Amino acid sequence: MRQLEVLRLEQLDDPQLRWARDVLGRQVGHMTHLVDDLTEVSRITRGRLELRRDYVVGDTRFTRWMASMIWRRRRQMRQMQGKRETNA
């Protein structure tokens, strides 16, 4: 990741190099989150981390936003599934 930090400090004139640098940055971020999530799953399955359920009082705006995100994701999944069926 040090190399990526050096690339971020450089003023890159070539748009393709800037694009590649940005892609690498996003990929490193995604991989970091994935490793963190897998580490937490490992802790949970080994019993080193305990999950407790609790009620959360949510803001109505947040609740509506979350419901709309779930609806959009389900619609996207249906569309992707339909495309796979027509391509098969």
HUHU-V833499 format. One record per residue. RES is the residue in three letters. PSI is psi in radians with two decimals (* if undefined). OMEGA is omega in whole degrees, 0 to 359 (* if undefined). D_FIRST is the distance of its C-alpha to the first C-alpha in Angstrom with 2 decimals. Layout:
res: <RES | RES>
psi: <PSI | PSI>
omega: <OMEGA | OMEGA>
d_first: <D_FIRST | D_FIRST>
This chain:
res: <MET | ARG | GLN | LEU | GLU | VAL | LEU | ARG | LEU | GLU | GLN | LEU | ASP | ASP | PRO | GLN | LEU | ARG | TRP | ALA | ARG | ASP | VAL | LEU | GLY | ARG | GLN | VAL | GLY | HIS | MET | THR | HIS | LEU | VAL | ASP | ASP | LEU | THR | GLU | VAL | SER | ARG | ILE | THR | ARG | GLY | ARG | LEU | GLU | LEU | ARG | ARG | ASP | TYR | VAL | VAL | GLY | ASP | THR | ARG | PHE | THR | ARG | TRP | MET | ALA | SER | MET | ILE | TRP | ARG | ARG | ARG | ARG | GLN | MET | ARG | GLN | MET | GLN | GLY | LYS | ARG | GLU | THR | ASN | ALA>
psi: <-0.35 | -0.72 | -0.66 | -0.68 | -0.68 | -0.74 | -0.62 | -0.53 | -0.46 | 2.46 | 1.75 | 2.19 | -0.56 | 2.11 | -0.55 | -0.65 | -0.68 | -0.75 | -0.80 | -0.72 | -0.76 | -0.70 | -0.81 | -0.72 | -0.77 | -0.74 | -0.73 | -0.72 | -0.76 | -0.77 | -0.67 | -0.78 | -0.69 | -0.81 | -0.73 | -0.78 | -0.75 | -0.61 | -0.74 | -0.72 | -0.74 | -0.75 | -0.69 | -0.82 | -0.48 | -0.08 | 0.23 | -0.22 | 2.28 | 2.33 | 2.37 | 2.35 | 2.49 | 2.65 | 2.46 | 2.22 | 2.02 | 2.71 | 2.44 | -0.68 | -0.72 | -0.74 | -0.77 | -0.72 | -0.79 | -0.72 | -0.70 | -0.63 | -0.71 | -0.77 | -0.79 | -0.74 | -0.73 | -0.70 | -0.75 | -0.74 | -0.71 | -0.72 | -0.74 | -0.68 | -0.69 | -0.68 | -0.68 | -0.67 | -0.63 | -0.47 | -0.28 | *>
omega: <178 | 181 | 178 | 177 | 178 | 178 | 179 | 179 | 181 | 173 | 183 | 180 | 183 | 181 | 179 | 177 | 177 | 179 | 180 | 178 | 180 | 178 | 179 | 179 | 179 | 181 | 178 | 178 | 179 | 180 | 178 | 178 | 180 | 179 | 178 | 180 | 180 | 177 | 178 | 178 | 178 | 179 | 180 | 183 | 178 | 179 | 180 | 179 | 183 | 177 | 176 | 178 | 179 | 178 | 178 | 177 | 185 | 175 | 181 | 179 | 178 | 180 | 178 | 180 | 181 | 178 | 179 | 178 | 178 | 180 | 179 | 181 | 178 | 178 | 178 | 180 | 178 | 179 | 180 | 180 | 178 | 178 | 179 | 181 | 179 | 179 | 184 | *>
d_first: <0.00 | 3.77 | 5.36 | 5.13 | 6.45 | 8.82 | 9.89 | 10.71 | 12.82 | 14.64 | 17.78 | 17.83 | 21.43 | 21.15 | 21.01 | 19.67 | 16.60 | 16.11 | 16.73 | 14.25 | 11.46 | 12.74 | 13.06 | 9.52 | 8.66 | 11.57 | 10.90 | 7.63 | 9.92 | 12.77 | 11.43 | 10.53 | 14.08 | 15.59 | 14.60 | 15.88 | 18.99 | 19.66 | 19.46 | 22.00 | 24.17 | 24.27 | 25.38 | 28.00 | 29.41 | 29.72 | 31.49 | 29.11 | 28.62 | 31.63 | 31.80 | 34.71 | 36.11 | 37.29 | 38.70 | 36.90 | 39.03 | 37.31 | 37.95 | 40.02 | 37.81 | 34.77 | 36.87 | 38.01 | 34.53 | 33.27 | 36.35 | 35.78 | 32.16 | 33.51 | 36.29 | 34.04 | 31.77 | 34.91 | 36.28 | 33.17 | 33.38 | 37.09 | 36.50 | 33.89 | 36.30 | 39.12 | 37.26 | 36.54 | 40.23 | 41.47 | 39.22 | 40.40>
